[in-house]
């Protein structure tokens, strides 16, 4: 039970930092790219417009990609 609570808290703070601070309009794109990479969103581009939501950390964004603002990326497990 304690582990679940800790996992939820870690996820909550990750989401707040990644999807609020990093996706803010006042953060420069170079800093946003750095934050995303540190938080597990593997990106080769710095052209990610503000307001994007990343609901997981198993995301790879290739070089030359442009992501417009307010895009939503949610990672869900594959059901077999």
N, C-alpha and C positions, 0 to 999 in steps of 0.2 A: 504494500500500500504506500509506503514511504517512497519507494522507487518510482511509482507511477506519478506521485505528486511532484517529485523532483523533475521527472521527464516532462511533465506538463509545464512546469515553471521555466525550464530551459527552452522549450519550444515557444512559450509565450514571449520571453525576452528576445529570442532570436527573431521572431516575427515582428516585434515592435521595432527592433533595430534595423532589420533588413527592409521591412515594408513601410516604415515611417521615416526613419532617419535617412537611410541610403536613397530612398526614392523621393526625397524632398526636392522642391524646386530650387532651394538655396545651396544645395551641394553640387559642386562642379562634377562634370562627367568623369574626369580622371579619378576623383576620389570615390565616386559611386562605383566605378569598375573595381577599384581596390577593395572596397567594403564587400561587394558581391563575391569576389574571389576569396576573401578571408572567411566569409560566412558559408562557403560551399557551393556557390553558384559559379561554375567554371565558365568564364566569359573571355573571349578573345577580342571582343569589341568594346569600345567605350561609348558607342552610340545607343544608349538605353535611355529613353526619355523619362521624365519624372512621372510618378504615380503608378508604376508597375508593381504587381503583387507576385511574389514567388512563394508558393505553398509547399516547397520542398527544397532539398539541397542536392538532388541528383539531376541537375540541369546543366547542359552544356550548350553554349552559344558560340557559334563559329565566327571566324574573322570575316569582316566585311558585312556582318549582319546589322540591320537597323531595327530596333524595337520601338514602336511608337508609344506614346504615353498611355497610361491607364490600361495596359494589357495585363491579363490574368493568367498565370501559369500555375496549375495545380498538379502535383504528382500523386498519382493513385497507384496502389499495387495492382498487378495483373492477377486476375482470378483465373484459376485453372480448374 
